[in-house]
Amino acid sequence: ILKCNLYLFRSAAEARPHDILKLYNPKGNLINISPRLEPNNPSSCYKLEVVAADCTIELLGVELAVALGFNLSTMEKRLQGLEKKILAQVVETPAVVYEMKKQVDLFREKLESVEHLSWLGLFKELSDGPHKPSPFYHKRPLRKTCDEVKHVRDKFLQMSSLEVSEEVKQYLKTPSFDNWQWEDAEIMVLLQVMYTDLDLIATFNIEPEVLQHFLFEVYRRYNNIPFHNFKHCFCVTQMMYGLIWMTDLKSKIDSIDLLTMLTSAVCHDLDHTGYNNAYQINARTELALRYNDISPLENHHSAVAFEILEKRESNIFRNLTIEQYKRIREGIIKCILATDMTKHNEILSKFKTILPVFDFKNKDHKDVLMMILIKVSDISNEARPIEVAEPWLDCLLQEFYNQGDMEKLEGLPVTPFMDRDKVTKPSSQTGFIRFVLLPLFIELANLFPCLEQHIVYPVRKALDYYTEMEKALERDKQNRAQEKATKSKESPPGSQAASDAQTASVQECSKTAAQ
């Protein structure tokens, strides 16, 4: 339940998963974020503040303690004073004092050794992986700055000739790959590895410097938004790459189809600004007018992709024949347009129809399969380990809530699943997983049974996880309502009964969430 409360506070502050929040009471005193917080009211509001957002330096030891508002010396002196008072009254130091000392020492150690300002870093044991905080997107300009781009480009070019270990190459083929451990320049190197490893560079005579320029231009044209950014582009491409290997597609379809699928994944969300098609159409944006309300975003992504490919220095298809180019252009456009979720039922129905007689030599069948594969890759985060997937959900909700807020400000219809006043973290996922993800993933696994363990089983686990979280939130809501009713009828002001009831509720919800 503490995690759920922290999530709500982070949503209100538009904070990222690895940011740290401070909460002040109406008197201006720093208070702890916990399930026992007293409710506030419009005339007596709490103040919520994000600290260390998008931090570029790592504070250690005393510096970090000060930054977080802690004074360890004062805490120690207070503890020593309490110990002296106790010793003056009793002969032997109680065990609770030793326990308090131990907790202070552990807290000091954690403050001195924490490697990043994770929002859970002070409350939860971190994994062994060197997870780095995600960029604090809403504090950055939409477009990448010249300095930002130049820094990443220089770093990428320095690294591009380095040999990637076999261990990383094998890890790259798995759905458990953790994108949060890799910087943008490193991601471009890994994308380069994918093209090489599928023999696409040799087969289609793609010059290494052209591929590098193409990948850099792709990176440059993804914006600084919470979800549909360059890291998302990488995750979708990495899942596509993994699916190709897991299903042995290399032996089933032509190399040009592999090139189409991989490049479609790389380009599928180019120049996304964080507002979906419904917003584009309702707000009558330039994109909606240009594409006559027909998949404005996906048409734009595709157009930007071919803007990049029209430049000779970044055209990885420049050594293809005219017929090959026509085929790959047609395939990329089809794949990117297939990521429009309004086409979901139509594409899935078509796939289910041909599934019993699926033929890899049939072009129409292969076209539908390629669309299904990019759709699966595009919404595949819940097939990843929870520690990788959950931060992505936080990013998605930040982007969704931002659109919902904008729709309210502009007097537009509010997209239901983007309304921060109605949508919670678990409620955003349970229906989506049950009615969209699982039916899609199961049908693909019907064609490739090996995918049952790789992507279907993890998605079922994710559904269980968010279902339990949703139940815990609902129970807590009911308990709070019951406690409030009881308190107003029976408990006099200052009664401990209500506090005890709430504590019991919190313990129950925490136990459920932990299970």
Salt bridges, closest charged atoms under 4 A:
GLU14 OE1 - HIS138 NE2 3.86
GLU14 OE2 - ARG420 NH2 3.54
GLU76 OE2 - ARG108 NH2 2.69
GLU83 OE2 - LYS101 NZ 3.36
GLU112 OE2 - ARG108 NH1 3.92
GLU125 OE2 - LYS110 NZ 3.34
GLU148 OE2 - ARG140 NH2 2.35
ASP154 OD2 - LYS150 NZ 2.90
GLU163 OE2 - LYS169 NZ 3.45
ASP178 OD2 - HIS131 NE2 2.71
GLU183 OE2 - LYS132 NZ 3.14
GLU183 OE1 - LYS155 NZ 2.52
ASP184 OD1 - LYS231 NZ 3.32
ASP197 OD2 - LYS173 NZ 3.58
ASP199 OD2 - LYS250 NZ 2.85
GLU207 OE2 - ARG318 NH2 3.20
GLU217 OE2 - HIS213 NE2 3.89
GLU217 OE1 - ARG220 NH2 2.86
ASP254 OD2 - ARG327 NH2 3.06
ASP254 OD2 - LYS366 NZ 3.83
ASP257 OD1 - ARG327 NH2 3.21
ASP257 OD2 - LYS366 NZ 3.18
ASP269 OD2 - HIS232 NE2 3.19
ASP269 OD2 - HIS268 NE2 2.88
ASP269 OD1 - HIS301 NE2 3.27
ASP271 OD1 - ARG143 NH1 2.32
ASP271 OD2 - HIS300 NE2 2.71
GLU286 OE2 - ARG290 NH2 2.58
GLU307 OE1 - ARG221 NH2 3.66
GLU330 OE2 - LYS334 NZ 3.15
GLU330 OE2 - LYS363 NZ 3.71
ASP367 OD2 - LYS334 NZ 3.15
ASP367 OD2 - LYS363 NZ 2.81
ASP378 OD1 - HIS232 NE2 3.21
ASP378 OD1 - HIS268 NE2 3.12
GLU390 OE1 - LYS3 NZ 3.02
GLU390 OE2 - LYS425 NZ 2.74
ASP394 OD2 - ARG10 NH2 3.52
ASP394 OD1 - LYS425 NZ 3.00
GLU399 OE2 - HIS228 ND1 2.50
ASP405 OD2 - ARG420 NH2 2.68
ASP419 OD1 - LYS408 NZ 2.84
ASP421 OD2 - LYS408 NZ 2.75
GLU468 OE2 - LYS471 NZ 3.83
ASP476 OD2 - ARG480 NE 2.87
